[in-house]
Amino acid sequence: MKRTKLTLPQISEQYHRGQQTPSPTCKHVRCSLQRCSYLTDVVWWSGTLAMIIGQIGNFLAYNVAPAVIVTPLGALGVLFGAVLASRVLGEQLNILGKLGCVLCCCGSVVLVMHAPKAAAVTSRLELEAGLSDPVFVAYGLLLVLLLLVLIAWIAPAHGSSNVMVYVAICSLLGSFTVPSSKGLGLVAPGVLGAEPGALPLFLGLLATLAVSVLLQFFFINKALERFSSNVFEAIYYVAFTSSATVASGLLFKEWTALTAAGAAAMLCGLTTVCVGVVLLRISQEASVTWRTTKKTE
């Protein structure tokens, strides 16, 4: 008799009913079920190290390419995450999920081909002018207010039952993470050259980046403890990309370097990627296989 492969949420439900005992080799599963400390889990530390390396790679990418192209390419992370989750955690990846992976790849290629060749903000003085722009200041204050409301009131009450709470928090924090990462690259030469005013701006951006990354890391882990990794990563990608793109557009004016045709192609590529990510999310809710697509006689 063929055994049915259970997902992590199904194992968790059966475990708490006394119907399922995790394999001794699956320590990361047992930690999730028994609420033990992740600090003793080698798998958790491996994942944490991989995330740190990925963030370092993102930081370097923001300093050599426009944020409007680097941020959407995070879809490739969603793609690899979905594949690994299906292999390691036993989460489902059916036809819709595989189609979503293909669309993510195609959209990423379009984004790379039509990315802006130059950024509007290329120096520390231009960055300071952008940071003092009234529109960007108002946008930043609005984000801080929304984050305070979400973290202090909404997350404690609804975070464990609604994935959008943690998605909103992490996505809004991305509006600080992405501009800070790119801003540090613009300010660093001034710090090394001992330019007046460069060091305070560098430290301010560094503090903003550190706080936003730590908060994102904390709430991402809380979300992954309660929800499917594929579901969270898919929704989080769309929201994070939208939030970071708006913030980068207001601060760095990167969209002004695009022609009308280039902007249309970028939007099409971004839409393709978002559709692919949404299909990955839908694939967790719909049981679709090649066998079920055949016409019943």
C-alpha positions as CSV (number, residue, x, y, z in Angstrom):
1,M,0.0,0.0,0.0
2,K,1.4,3.4,-1.0
3,R,2.0,5.8,1.9
4,T,0.8,9.3,1.6
5,K,3.5,12.0,2.0
6,L,2.4,14.4,4.7
7,T,3.3,18.1,4.8
8,L,4.7,19.8,7.9
9,P,1.4,21.4,8.9
10,Q,-0.3,17.9,8.6
11,I,2.4,16.3,10.7
12,S,2.1,19.1,13.3
13,E,-1.7,18.5,13.6
14,Q,-1.3,14.7,13.9
15,Y,1.6,15.1,16.4
16,H,-0.5,17.2,18.8
17,R,-3.3,14.6,18.5
18,G,-0.8,11.9,19.4
19,Q,-1.1,10.2,16.0
20,Q,2.3,11.1,14.6
21,T,5.9,10.8,15.8
22,P,8.5,12.7,13.9
23,S,11.5,10.8,12.6
24,P,14.6,11.1,14.9
25,T,16.6,12.4,11.9
26,C,14.2,15.3,11.3
27,K,15.4,17.5,14.1
28,H,14.1,20.7,12.4
29,V,10.6,19.2,12.2
30,R,10.7,18.1,15.9
31,C,11.8,21.6,17.0
32,S,8.8,23.1,15.2
33,L,6.4,20.6,16.8
34,Q,7.8,20.5,20.3
35,R,8.5,24.2,20.6
36,C,12.1,23.7,21.5
37,S,14.8,26.3,20.9
38,Y,16.0,26.7,17.3
39,L,19.4,27.7,18.7
40,T,20.2,24.0,19.2
41,D,19.2,23.1,15.6
42,V,22.0,22.7,13.1
43,V,19.5,23.0,10.2
44,W,18.2,26.3,11.6
45,W,21.8,27.6,11.9
46,S,22.5,26.5,8.3
47,G,19.5,28.3,7.0
48,T,20.4,31.4,9.0
49,L,23.9,31.4,7.6
50,A,22.5,31.0,4.1
51,M,20.2,34.0,4.7
52,I,23.1,36.1,5.9
53,I,25.1,35.2,2.8
54,G,22.1,36.1,0.6
55,Q,21.7,39.5,2.3
56,I,25.4,40.2,1.7
57,G,24.9,39.4,-1.9
58,N,21.9,41.6,-2.1
59,F,23.9,44.5,-0.5
60,L,26.6,44.1,-3.1
61,A,24.0,43.9,-5.9
62,Y,22.3,47.2,-4.9
63,N,25.6,49.0,-5.3
64,V,26.2,47.8,-8.9
65,A,22.7,47.8,-10.3
66,P,19.5,49.8,-9.9
67,A,17.2,48.7,-7.0
68,V,14.2,48.5,-9.4
69,I,16.0,45.5,-11.1
70,V,17.7,43.9,-8.0
71,T,14.5,43.8,-5.9
72,P,12.2,42.0,-8.4
73,L,14.9,39.4,-9.1
74,G,14.2,38.2,-5.5
75,A,11.6,36.0,-7.3
76,L,14.5,33.6,-8.0
77,G,14.7,33.1,-4.2
78,V,11.0,32.3,-4.1
79,L,11.6,29.8,-6.9
80,F,14.4,28.0,-5.2
81,G,12.6,28.2,-1.9
82,A,9.6,26.5,-3.3
83,V,11.7,23.7,-4.8
84,L,13.6,23.1,-1.6
85,A,10.4,23.3,0.5
86,S,8.9,20.5,-1.6
87,R,12.0,18.4,-1.1
88,V,13.0,19.1,2.5
89,L,9.7,19.9,4.2
90,G,7.4,17.8,2.0
91,E,5.3,20.8,0.9
92,Q,3.3,20.4,-2.3
93,L,4.7,21.6,-5.7
94,N,2.2,20.6,-8.4
95,I,1.6,21.8,-12.0
96,L,0.6,25.3,-11.0
97,G,3.7,25.6,-8.8
98,K,6.0,24.4,-11.6
99,L,4.3,26.8,-14.1
100,G,4.9,29.6,-11.6
101,C,8.6,28.7,-11.4
102,V,8.8,29.0,-15.2
103,L,7.0,32.4,-15.3
104,C,9.4,33.7,-12.6
105,C,12.4,32.7,-14.7
106,C,10.9,34.3,-17.9
107,G,9.9,37.5,-16.1
108,S,13.4,37.8,-14.5
109,V,15.0,37.5,-18.0
110,V,12.8,40.4,-19.3
111,L,13.6,42.5,-16.3
112,V,17.4,42.0,-16.8
113,M,17.2,42.8,-20.5
114,H,15.3,46.1,-20.0
115,A,16.8,47.3,-16.8
116,P,17.8,51.0,-16.6
117,K,21.4,51.5,-17.6
118,A,22.1,54.4,-15.2
119,A,20.7,55.7,-12.0
120,A,19.5,59.3,-11.4
121,V,21.1,59.5,-8.0
122,T,24.9,58.7,-8.1
123,S,26.5,60.8,-5.4
124,R,26.2,61.6,-1.7
125,L,24.9,65.1,-2.3
126,E,22.1,63.9,-4.5
127,L,21.3,61.3,-1.9
128,E,21.0,63.9,0.8
129,A,18.8,66.0,-1.5
130,G,16.5,62.9,-2.0
131,L,16.4,62.2,1.8
132,S,15.3,65.8,2.5
133,D,12.6,65.8,-0.2
134,P,9.2,66.5,1.4
135,V,7.5,63.7,-0.4
136,F,10.0,61.1,0.7
137,V,10.0,62.4,4.3
138,A,6.2,62.2,4.4
139,Y,6.3,58.7,3.0
140,G,8.9,57.6,5.6
141,L,6.9,59.0,8.5
142,L,3.7,57.2,7.2
143,L,5.6,54.0,7.1
144,V,6.9,54.4,10.7
145,L,3.4,55.1,11.9
146,L,2.0,52.0,10.1
147,L,4.8,49.8,11.5
148,L,4.2,51.0,15.1
149,V,0.5,50.2,14.7
150,L,1.1,46.7,13.2
151,I,3.8,45.7,15.7
152,A,2.3,47.1,18.8
153,W,-1.4,46.3,18.3
154,I,-2.3,44.2,15.3
155,A,0.5,41.6,15.4
156,P,-0.2,40.4,19.0
157,A,-3.9,40.1,18.3
158,H,-4.0,38.7,14.8
159,G,-0.5,37.6,13.8
160,S,-1.0,34.0,14.6
161,S,-4.1,33.7,12.4
162,N,-3.5,36.0,9.5
163,V,-0.4,35.7,7.4
164,M,-0.9,39.2,6.0
165,V,0.1,40.8,9.3
166,Y,3.6,39.5,9.2
167,V,3.8,40.1,5.4
168,A,2.8,43.8,5.9
169,I,5.4,44.3,8.6
170,C,8.3,42.7,6.7
171,S,7.3,44.4,3.4
172,L,7.1,47.9,5.0
173,L,10.5,47.3,6.6
174,G,11.8,46.6,3.1
175,S,11.1,50.3,2.3
176,F,14.0,51.1,4.7
177,T,16.2,48.1,4.0
178,V,16.6,48.6,0.2
179,P,17.3,52.4,0.2
180,S,19.7,52.0,3.1
181,S,21.6,49.3,1.4
182,K,22.0,51.3,-1.8
183,G,22.7,54.5,0.2
184,L,25.5,53.0,2.1
185,G,27.3,52.2,-1.2
186,L,26.9,55.9,-2.3
187,V,28.2,57.3,1.0
188,A,31.0,54.9,1.6
189,P,33.5,56.6,-0.7
190,G,32.9,59.9,1.1
191,V,33.6,58.3,4.4
192,L,36.9,56.8,3.2
193,G,37.8,60.3,1.7
194,A,36.9,62.0,5.0
195,E,34.4,64.3,3.4
196,P,32.5,66.5,5.9
197,G,29.0,65.2,6.7
198,A,29.6,61.8,5.2
199,L,30.2,59.9,8.4
200,P,26.9,60.9,10.2
201,L,24.9,60.0,7.1
202,F,26.8,56.6,6.8
203,L,26.1,55.8,10.5
204,G,22.4,56.8,10.2
205,L,22.0,54.6,7.1
206,L,23.8,51.7,8.8
207,A,21.7,51.9,11.9
208,T,18.5,52.0,9.8
209,L,19.7,49.0,7.8
210,A,20.6,47.0,11.0
211,V,17.3,47.7,12.7
212,S,15.2,47.0,9.7
213,V,17.0,43.7,8.9
214,L,16.9,42.5,12.5
215,L,13.1,43.2,12.7
216,Q,12.5,41.5,9.3
217,F,14.5,38.5,10.4
218,F,12.5,38.3,13.7
219,F,9.1,38.5,12.1
220,I,10.0,36.3,9.1
221,N,10.9,33.5,11.6
222,K,7.6,34.1,13.5
223,A,5.7,33.8,10.3
224,L,7.4,30.6,9.2
225,E,6.6,29.0,12.5
226,R,2.9,29.4,11.8
227,F,2.4,29.4,8.1
228,S,3.6,27.4,5.0
229,S,6.9,28.7,3.8
230,N,5.7,28.7,0.2
231,V,2.6,30.7,1.0
232,F,4.4,33.3,3.1
233,E,7.3,33.7,0.7
234,A,5.0,34.1,-2.3
235,I,2.8,36.8,-0.8
236,Y,5.8,38.4,0.9
237,Y,7.7,38.7,-2.4
238,V,4.9,40.6,-4.1
239,A,4.3,43.0,-1.2
240,F,8.1,43.5,-0.5
241,T,8.9,44.2,-4.2
242,S,6.0,46.7,-4.5
243,S,7.0,48.5,-1.2
244,A,10.8,48.6,-2.0
245,T,10.2,49.7,-5.6
246,V,8.0,52.6,-4.5
247,A,10.6,53.7,-1.8
248,S,13.5,53.4,-4.3
249,G,11.6,55.3,-6.9
250,L,10.9,58.2,-4.6
251,L,14.5,58.4,-3.3
252,F,16.7,57.4,-6.2
253,K,14.4,58.4,-9.2
254,E,15.6,55.3,-11.0
255,W,12.5,55.1,-13.2
256,T,13.4,58.4,-14.8
257,A,16.4,56.7,-16.6
258,L,14.0,54.4,-18.5
259,T,12.4,55.1,-21.9
260,A,8.7,54.6,-22.3
261,A,9.3,51.2,-24.1
262,G,11.8,50.2,-21.4
263,A,9.3,51.1,-18.6
264,A,6.5,49.1,-20.3
265,A,8.8,46.1,-20.7
266,M,9.9,46.4,-17.0
267,L,6.2,46.5,-15.9
268,C,5.4,43.4,-18.1
269,G,8.4,41.5,-16.7
270,L,7.4,42.5,-13.1
271,T,3.8,41.4,-13.8
272,T,5.0,38.1,-15.2
273,V,7.1,37.5,-12.1
274,C,4.2,38.4,-9.8
275,V,1.8,36.1,-11.7
276,G,4.4,33.3,-11.3
277,V,4.7,33.9,-7.6
278,V,0.9,34.0,-7.2
279,L,0.7,30.6,-9.0
280,L,3.2,29.3,-6.5
281,R,0.9,30.5,-3.7
282,I,-2.3,29.0,-5.4
283,S,-0.5,25.7,-5.9
284,Q,-0.6,25.2,-2.1
285,E,-4.4,25.4,-2.1
286,A,-5.3,23.5,-5.2
287,S,-4.4,19.8,-5.8
288,V,-3.6,19.7,-9.5
289,T,-1.5,17.1,-11.2
290,W,-0.9,15.9,-14.8
291,R,-3.3,13.0,-14.0
292,T,-6.2,15.2,-13.0
293,T,-5.8,17.4,-16.1
294,K,-6.7,14.5,-18.4
295,K,-10.2,14.5,-19.7
296,T,-12.3,11.9,-18.0
297,E,-14.0,9.6,-20.5
